[in-house]
Amino acid sequence: MHETMLVTLPVTSLLAAVSQFRAYSSTTLRQQAFHSQLENTPNAAELLRSAQKPATAGIPQTLTEKIFQQYAVGLPPGKKVQSGSYITLAPHHCMTHDNTRAVMNKMRDMGVTKIHDSNQLVFCIDHDVQNRSAANLKKYAEIEEFAKEHGVYFRGAGEGIGHQHMIEQGFAWPQTVAVASDSHSNTYGGVSCLGTPVVRTDAASIWATGRTWIQLPPVAKVTFTGILPPGVTGKDIIIALASLFSQDQVLNHAIEFSGAESIPIDYRLTVANMTTEWGALSGLFPVDEMLISWLRAKATTSAMFETPTKARINHERIDELIRNRLVADPGATYAKELYLNLSTLSPFVAGPNSVKIANPVSKLEGENISIDKAYLLSCTNGRSSDFASAAQVFREASKDGKPAKIAPGVKLYMAAASVAEMEASKEAGDWQVLLDAGADALEPGCGACIGLGKGLLEDGETGISASNRNYKGRMGSTKAKAYLASPEVVAASALQGKIAGPGWYQKPEGVEKVIIGEGSGDFVADKTLAIENALDQLISQAESMIEVAEGPNEQSDSPTSTAAEGEAVTDILPGFPEKVEGEIIFCDADNINTDGIYPGKYTYQDNLSKEQMAKVCMENYDLEFQNIAKPGDILVAGYSFGSGSSREQAATSILAKGIPLVVSGSFSNIFSRNSINNALMGVEMPQLITRLREVYKDAAEKPLTRRTGWKLLWDLRRSKVVITEKDGSSWEQKVGELPPNVQEIIAKGGLEKWVKSTLEA
């Protein structure tokens, strides 16, 4: 009845109705909330004045969009950036670590001899710091000499992890954009700095020009309700988020956190750090009183001791931050909204060998999972507060004045995120407590987290770590099991010799499960939004009917003569192949990460030949891959392919193997960026993954890598893929286009060579 009435309405009447509803919904349905909370917040008057400022004329922006707007260059007057916008980005700071020499080589290969802005750059040696080989020490010396020559801030091996330096030295400043050639740049969001990763080629571009390119990602809003119970930490928050929202809900999104007023800064840094493992490109907390107080304490310390940090962290700069505090506009568009009730959380453990698999520690305690090694380290949980929590576990277990010891047969390794954090832990007495318990202290740096140095997991061993990744083979052997947990759970596990908690958790009355969901967690507001979204969907359907009723636009251009009638085509540059074809090899797994594609132990061996890179390609995923894959094959994998680190070799090793094209259900953004920058082509095709899994679901053998006998032909001109199955039957599917600007980069052999040719032109 209603559908018939809708179709028979005059088009002009329907358009008027649509327009009238849009005007109504944009002004009345979305309202600001939490006014009462603002009134009870310290410095509330200033917060309220900021929130009540008239919205900027035009399109409302998220906080992420506003910060990107400030660092976008060359925009037309009045242009507002939004999710999906391509911008030229001039980040406030750019950090590189052990990969600095690789970036140096790229810059030189571009023909560039001078750094554009030395104050924009930060060099921190942190990954392979335990490697005392002559070759590695020579590399580090070359980086230091280059930094001196160009006047770049430099921190050497053993001084700490780059991300921690960025934060404690004030380079990652609230409401600025800071990038790093490392996937854990998201960490900076813990202090409201929009941190996001770039790859080595992007870093070289920034060195040379001060700029790179970026497409603004969709923005997801994550709201926290309630407060954390005693015994629950920031690590538990992010493990819960990554495991309970485990279906790529935030893959390639920028995240904005709300409702975090009670979450300490060190917890925020942990959460922001591991939004990388959740699949996001950034994890941004707001500027609030918790952050302002934290910055004030840092500024006071810097002023008292006249440290070099005083130039970057000082009260004048904090005052300016308060005066110019940014917030999302009312009505800003979020791609999705999720919520987590903190009051319902308990201590969690992720694993084995996946961040997306997690259980309450109380459940695992009953399973008596023995451990061989435990780790207190990384940019995730290597701060003095983390060592304080771990030390408290051993203090409480001591008896008759004798220090408690780690369990027989267990090894506990610890490394601070920086010298400053280690010194703070020593001054508090916590470092010594852990040493007395039997911990093995390593110098500040990444170490075992990246699979380098002392204490790696061996065949058959089980480890539990306070770091950020437990991918198969990440921390050592592919035949080991790795779990992730908070520092106190790691310490308790080392003490008892099995996965265990310290017993600090106090379960709130009435809590039976973790409460999560879509929306803001406010039932009334979420119901209103659901109604609005339903109406938007109806309007979209109505507008489609209008387009059908009005017929095709007579003013539109006629289709290209070389295409079939009504078929859109993509222009192909002269010399660029119009078709790519090959036999499909199928790696039937989701979340094949960069550690699986190119193990971390090879990442900083800059002298590996193309043949050596090809040999170790996919080694941590499947040792048989090198024997099965052949040059010219098309690699097909599941969803979220290439998640994890920013290492470019994940793309270049596949190319070295002679594979020109990767097809997946979805790609991690950073892998896609690396692929384009290094001339590897990629296509997202969920339908092919579904079909392959349907065909092989009952197969007796389940190899990690399978030769299928299927053929794939990608017609780039018509943006379609033709699949010929083993029995000879075929079908086709439209896919995204490969635009001419991307073709040009690939045709040149990657972004580095494209930049060089452009500079030489």
N, C-alpha and C positions, 0 to 999 in steps of 0.2 A: 504493500500500500504506500508506504513512505517513499520507496525507491521510484515507483511510478510517478508520484507527484513531483519528485525532484527532477526527473527527466523532462517532464512536460512543462516545467517552469520556463518562462522566457529567459533567454541568456542574459539580457540586461538586468532583469530582476535578480537573478542568481548572483551576478557580479556585484550588484548593489548590496545584497545580503552578506556576501563574503567580505566586502570592504567594510561594512558596518560592524560585523563581528570582530574583524581584525583590529579596528580602532578601539572597540570596547575592551577586548581582551588585553591589549597592550597597555591599557591605563588602569584597569581595575583588578585583574586576576592575580598579578604578581605584587606582593607587598613585602616590605622589609620586616624582619622578625627580630626577636631577642632584645627588644628595646629595654626591657627590665634588667637584663643582664648587663647591658652597657651602663645603666644608671648605677649599678653596684660595683663597677670596675674602678680601680684607682685611676685618677686622671680622666674620669669619665666625661667631664665637660668637653675636653678636647676631642675625645673619640666621637662624641655625639655631634659636635660641630662638623667634624670631618664627614660623618655619615649623612648629615643633613644638607651638605652642599648640593646645589642643583646639579643634576646629572648633565654631563657634557652633551651638547647638542648632537643629535645624530645617533649612530648605532652604539648601544651600551657595550662595554668591554669587560672581560674578565680581568683579574689581577695579572695573569700571565700575559694577556694581550697588551695590557698597559705597560708592563715592563719591557716587552719586546718593542713596543712603539718608541720608547725612549732611545733604543739602540739600533733602530732601523735608519739607514741613510738613503738619501735620494728619493724620498717619498714625495709625491705631488702635494702641494699645499692642501691641508684639510683632509688628507687621506688617512683613514683609520685602518690599522691592520686587524685582521681577524684570523681565526683558525682557517687554514687552507691558503692564506696569503703567502706568496713567495716574497722574501725580502732580502736585501743586502744588509748583513748584520755586522756591526762594528762592536764586538764585545768589550766590556770594561777590562777584563783580564783573560789571558789564555795560558793554561799550565800544560807543560809536557814533563815527562819523567825520564825513565831509561830510554824511551823512544825518541829522545831529543836528537840523538845523532842521526836517526833515520829521517827526521824532519829536516835536519841540517843538509843532508844529502839531497833531499827533494828540492829544497830551496836553491841549492847550487845547480841542480839539474835544470831548474827553471831559468837559470842565467841571472839570478838575483844575488847581489853581493852585500846589500845593506838592509838591516832591519828597519821596517817602517816606523815603529814606535817601541823602543826598548822598555818603556814603562808599562806597556801593555802585557809584557811576557813575564812568566815565572817558570824557572827550571828547578825541579826537585828530583834528585836521584833517590829511588826508593824500592825498586822491585827486586833486583838481583844483587842486593848489597852484600850478601855473604860470599859471593863469588870473587875470590882473590886471584883469579887467573890473570896472567899478563895481558891477555887480549881484553878482558873486561876492564881492568884498571886503566888500560890505555884509552878505551872508549870513554870512561868517566873523565879522564884528564882532558881529553879533547873537548868534551862538553863544557867543562869548567873554563877552559881557555877561551872557547867561543863566547861564553857568557861574559867573561872579563872584557874581551875585545869589543863586544857590542853593548856593554853596560846593562846586562840583564840580571835581575835578582836570581841568585843561585843558592841552593842548599845541597850539600854533598851527601854521599853515602853514609848512613848511620845517624843522620840528623832527623829522620822521620819520614812519614808518608806525605806526599804532595797535597792531598786533600786536606789533611789536618793542618799543614802549613798555611794553606789558602784561608782557612777559617781563623786560626789563632793569630795570624799576622795581619788580618784585616783585608786581604785581597778579595775574599768573598764577602762583599758588603751588601746589606739589605737593599732590595729594590734596584740592584744592578744585574747585568747579565755576565756570568763568568763561565767560560767553557774550558774543557781540558781534553787532551787526546787520551781519554780514559773513560770507561763506561760509568764509573762511580762519581762522576761530576755531579750527579743528582744530589750528593751529600750536601751541597751548599744551600739547598732549599731549606735545611734545618734552621738556618739563620736568615731565612727569607730572601736569599740571593737566588735568582733564577739560574741554576746550574744545569747544564745539559752537555752531553758529550759531542765531540767532533772527532774526525779521524785524522790520520797523519797528514794527508794531502790538504785537508781544510786548515790544519795548523800551519802548514807551509804557506798557504795563501794569506793567512792572518799575519804571519811574520813579514811577508813581502808587501802586503797592501793594507794591513790593518782590518781586513774584512773577509767574510766568507758569505755563503748563501745558506738560507734555511727556509723550509716551508713550515709555517706555524702549525703545530699539531692540534687535533681536537683536544678540548680541555674537559677533564672529568673532575667533579667535585666530590670529595670524601668528607663526610661530616662525622665527628665523634660526639657521642652523647655519653652522659655519665662520667664517672672518674675511675681511675685504675684502683683496684683493690690492693692492699698490702701484698708484696711478693710478686707483683706483675710489672713487667718492664716494657721499655720501648721495643726491645727485640721480640717480645711476645705479641705486640701490636702488629708489627710488619709480617711476622710469620703467619699470624692468623689471617691477615688481609690476603697475603699471597696464596695461601692454601684454601681459604674458604671462597674467595673470588678467583678461582683457578682456571676459568674458561676464557682467558684472554680479554677480560672485560676492559682492562686499561692498556692493552697492548698498543704501543706507539702513541699514547696519550700524554699530555701534560696533566699533572694532578695538582689540585689546590685543596689543602686541608683546612677544615673549619671546625670550631668547637674544641680547639687544642689548648685552651687557656691554662689548664692544670698540668700540662705535659712539660717536664723539664727540658731544657735545651739539649742536653746530652742524649736524651731519649729521642728528641726530634731528629737529631743528626743520624741516629741509627735507623729510624724509620725512613727518612729521606734517602739515605744511602742505599737501602735495599728496595726502594721503589724500582731500581734497575732490575732486580731479580723478578719483581712483579710484572715487568714488561714495559714500564713507563719511561718517558724521556726526561721527566723532571718530577720533583715532588716538593711543592712549595708551601711552606708554612707562612702565616701572616706576620706582619710586625704587630706585636702586642706588648703588654706590660711585662710579661715573662722575658721576652727578648730584650726589651729596653733595659730592664734591671741587670740582665746578664752582660749587656754591652757596657753599662755604667761601671760595673765592677772591673771589667777589663780595662776601661779607659782610666779609671783611678789607679790601678796597678801600673799601667804604662807611664802615667804622669809621675807617680811616686818614685819609680826606679829609672826614669828617663830612658826607657828602652826605645829602640828604633821604631817599634810598632806604634809609638805615640803619634807619628805622622798620619797613620791610617785609622787608628782607634783612639778617638778623643771626644771629649764632651761637646765640643762645638759641632762636630760632625753628627753626633747623636741628636743634638738640638735641631739641626737642620732636617734630619730624618723624621723627627716628630712633626715638624712644621709641614712637611711635604709627604705625609703618610698616604700611601696608595691603598685603595680598597676596590673591589669589584663593583661595577655599577649595578644598581637595581635593574633587574631584567636581563642581565648578561646571560648569554646562551652557553649552556654546558652540554656537551655531547651525551653525558650520562651523569647521574648522581647516585652515590652509594653511601651507606652509613654503617657504623659499627658502634655498638653499645659497650664502652670500655668497662663498665661495671660488671659485665658478664664474662670478661676474659679471665683465664687462668694461665699459668705458665705452659708454654708450648715448646715442642721439639719438632724440627723439620727433618725429614729423611725417612729412610736412607737414600742418599744420592739424588734428592730432588727437593727444591724449596716448596713445590706445590703439593707435597705430601706431608702432613703434619698431624700430630696427636698431642693431647694434654700429657704433660709429664707424668701425671698420676696414672695414666693408662700404661705407659711404657715402664714405669717402675715395677709393675706387676709381671712384666715379661722377662725381667732379669737379663737385660741386654748388656753383656760385659763389654768393656772398652779396653783398648790398648793404649790409646793416645788421646790427650786433651789439649786444647789450644786456647789461650787467651791472647788474642792479637787482632790486628787489621784496623783499617780506617773505620770499620763498623763499630767495634767495641774494644778499642785499645787505649781508652782514656783513663785518667786517674780514678774517676768515679767507678769505672768498670773493675779496676783492680781492687778498689775499696770493697765492692760487693763480694768479689771472690775471696778476699782476705778475711772478711767477716765470717764466711762459711767455716774457714779453718780455725778462726779464733773461738767460735762457739763450740767446735769439736775438741778443743784442747782440754786436757785433764791433768790435774795435779801440777799445773805450771809447765807441763811438757807440751811442746807444739804438736799439733795434729799433723799427720803425714799422709801423703797420697798413698793410695792402695798399692800393695806389692804388685809388680809387673806392669804398672801404669806409668807412662811418662807424660809430664805436664810441661808444655812449652809456653813461654810468654814473651811478648815483644810489644813495647809501647808504640802508639801512633806517632809520637814525637819525643824528643829529648825533654821538652818542657813538661809533657804529661808524665814521663818517667820520673823526673825530678820531683814533681808534685806528689807522686805516689811514694817515693822514698821518704820525703819529708813527713808524710802522714804515717809512716811505719808500715804501710800495706805491702810494699815491695818486699821488705824483709820477711814479713809473715809468709809470703808465698815462697820465697827462697828457702826458709826454714822448713816448709812443708815438703820440699824436694823439687820445686819447679826449676826448669832449665831456662835461664834468661838469655834471650837473643837480642841483638841490637835493634833499635827502632827501624822498622821497614815492613815490607809486605811478606817476604819469606814464604812460609808454608801455605799461606792463603793463595798465592799464585802458583804453588807447586815448585818453589825454588828454595834451595838451601837445606838446612838441617831439619830433621824430624818428620819427613814425609811418610805418609801411610804406605805400608808394604802389603804384598799379597796376603789376603785373608784377614787383614787387620780391620778393626773398627775404631773410628775416631769420633769425637764430639768437639765442636769448635764454636767459638763466639764470632767467627768471621761471617762472610756474606754468601759464599757459594759452596755447595756440596755436590756439584756435578760429578759424574763418574770420571775418575782420573784427574780431577782438578787438583787434589792435594796429594797426589802420589799415584799409587797403583790403580788401574781400572778394575782390579779384583778386590779392592777394599770397599768398605762401607763408611760413609761420612754422614754425620748428623750435625745440625745447627741448633744452638740454644743461647740463652742469656749467659752472661759471665757467671752468675751464681749457680745456675744449673750445671755449667761446665765444671765449676769448682767442686760442687757436690758429687758429680759423677766421678771426677778424679779421686776424690776422697773415698768413695764407696766401691770404686772399681766397676761400676755399672751405671747406666743412665738413671739418674735420680735427681730429685729436687732438694733444696735445703730445708724444706718444711716451713717456709715463711708465708706461704699463701694463706690468706684468710678469706674463705668463700662467703660472699654476702648472702644473707638469708633470702631464700626463694629463688636463687639462681640455679637453673638446671642445664642451660645450654647457652652458647654464644648467640647473641641476637645481632643479626646482620640483615641487610636488605637493600633494595633500590629506593632511592628518594633521600630525604633528609633525616628520617627517623621521627619526624613530627607527623603524626597520623593525619591531622586535619589538613596541614599544608600539602602533604603528599597526595591526599585524596583530591584536593583542589587541582593540583598539577596533573594528576591522572585524567581528570575530566577535561582539562584544557588540552592535553595531548590528544585525547580522543576526538575532541572537536577539531583540532588541527588536522587530524587524519581525515575526518569527514570533509573538511574544506579542500584538502588536497585531492580527494576523490572527485569532488564537485568541479574543481578547476580542470581536472583531466577530462571530465565530461564536456566542459565548456569548449576545450580545445578540439575535441572530436566533433561537437556540434557546429563549430565555426569552420571546420575544414582546414586544409593546409594553407599556410601563408603564401599568397600569390606573389609576394615580393621576394621570397627566398630564392637563393641562387640555385641554378640547376645542378644536379649531381655531376661529378666528374665523368667524362665520357668513357674512361677506361674501366670504370666500376660497373657492376651489375646495377640494374635500375633500383634506385632508392638506397644503395649501399654507400656508406661513407668510407673514404679511404684516407690513409696517412701518406703524406709526401715522404718519399725516400730519397735521401741525399745521393748524388752520383757516386757510384762505387760502393755504397753500403748494400749488403745483401738483402734482397727482398724476402728471402725465406731462410729459415734455419731448421734443419731436420736431423734426426738421429734416433737411435734405439733407446728406449727408456730403461734406466736402472732405477729401481724403487727402494728407497730407504724408508721403511714403514715405521716412522716414529715422529711424534710431535716434540717440539722444544729441543731439536738438535742444536746445541749451543756451540759457541765459538771454541770452547775447550774441546768439544767433541770433534770439531772440524779440523782445528789446528792446535795441538796441545801447547799449554803455556810454557813448557820447558824449552820449546824451540823459538818462542816469540822474540826473545832478545838475542838470538844468534843471527846477527845481521849478515853473516857470510854464507848462509846456506844457499846452494845452487838451486836452480829451477828443478832439476832432476831430484834433488834431495827433498825439496818441498812437496813435489808430487808423491814421493814415496810415503811421506808421513801424513798426507791428506786423509782426514777422517779416521786417524789412528785410534783416538780415544772412543770413537763411536763403534768402529768395526775394523779389526785388524785385517779382515779378509777383503776390505774394500779395494785395497791396492791391487789385488789379484783379479777382482771381478770387473772393475771399471776399466773402460778402454777409451782412448782418445776419440772424440766425436760423439760420445754418449750424451744423453740428456739426463741429468740428475733430477729425480722427482722425490720430494719428501713431504712430510706432513705439515702441521701448522707451527707458526712462530719459529721458522727456520732462521738460524743465525743469531739467536738471542745470546746475551752475555756481554763479553768484552768488546772493545772497539778495535781489536787487532785487525789490520788490513790483510794479514796472511790468510784469514778465513776465506777471503775472496780470491786472493792471488794463488793460493795453493790449489784451488779447484781449477783455475785457469792453467796452472802448471801441469795438471793432470790431463789437459787437453779437452776439458769439458767446457763448451761455450755458453751453456744455458742451464739455469736452475729453475725448476718449477715447484711451487709449493702451495699449500692452502693459504698461508700468509707468511710474510717476512717480518723479522725485526727491522725497525727503521734503520738502525745503525749498520746492519748488514746490507740493506738496500743502498745506503749511501756509499759504503765501501765498494759495492759492486759497480755502481755507476762510475765512481772515481777511478776504478781500476779496469774498466772495460769488460766486466762480466755482465751478461744479460740475465734478467730474471722475469718470470711471469707468475702471477698468482692465479691459480685455477682450482678452486675447491672441488669442482665437479669431478675432476680427474682423480683426486685423492679418494673421494667417495667411491668412484667406480673401481679403482684398483683394490681398495679394501674389501669391497663387495665380492670381487672375483676371487681373492686369495684368502678370504676369511676361514674357509674350511680346509685349506691346504695342509697337508701332513707336516711339511717342513715350514719353519718360520725364520728364514734367514734374515739377518739385519739388513743385508744388501742383496737384492734379487735382480737377476737379468730376466726381463719379462718377455722379450721377443716382440713387444709392442713398438710401433713407430710413432713418432711425434713430428708433425710438420707445423711450424709457426709461420703463417703468412703475415709478415709485418705490415704490408701495404693495406691489407684488409682487416688487420687486427683480429685475426681468428686463428685458432689452433685446430688442426685435423688430427684425430687419433685413429690409428689403424691397429686394432687388437690382434692378438696372435692368430685367431681364426680367420682373419682377413676382413672382418666386419669393420666399418669405420663410422665415425661420428665427428661432428665439429662443434666448437664453442667459441663465441665471441670473447675476447679478452681486452684488457686495457691497451691503449696505443703506446708505441715507443716514439715520442715526438722528435722532430728534427733536431732540437737543441741537445737532447740526450744522445741521439745518433751521432752528432758531431763529436761529442766527448769520447764516445766509444770508438768511433772511427779513428780518432787521433791516438788511441791507445790509453786513454784515461785522462783525468782532469789535469794531472801534472804536465803531461805533454801538450794538452790543449792550452794551458796557461802559457807554457813556453812559446808555442807557436803564435799565440796572440800577442805576447810581448815582442816577439821578433818581427811581427807584421808591420 
